[in-house]
Amino acid sequence: MDREEIRAFAEHCLSLGVKCVYVTLDSRGCLTYFKKRGKVVEELVPSIKVDKVIDTTGCGDSFAGGLSYGLVQSPGDYIGAAQYANAFGALRTQGKTFDVFKSLEETNNIIARGHV
């Protein structure tokens, strides 16, 4: 899908009552679509940079976990949720164990820096 097709799909979903649509773009980040004051907002949430990828197994699951965490903590903060999703996905690439995940404070610092 090109960007216009993605936006058309997101607009269709939003017209049906979906609150937010996320489309991952691998290393580029995540497109986030939602309505604000009745208008569709499109925002690219940049990825979290990593120096070396060790393993990508579970990155999508980790992204989903980060997204869920963000939405539970701050319902309606779709951009903040995407930032957690990108951070969790990036952290997952750093090894094969659960030790790659950090404390909430460290994760927030990673989001602020934009780099693992």
Protein Blocks (a to p, Z undefined) as FASTA:
>chain_A
ZZklmmmmmmmmmmnopabdcddehjnopcddddeehiacdddddddddfbdfbfghklm
mmmmmmmmmmmmmghilmlmmmmmmmmmmmmmnpcbfklpccfklmmmmmmnopZZ
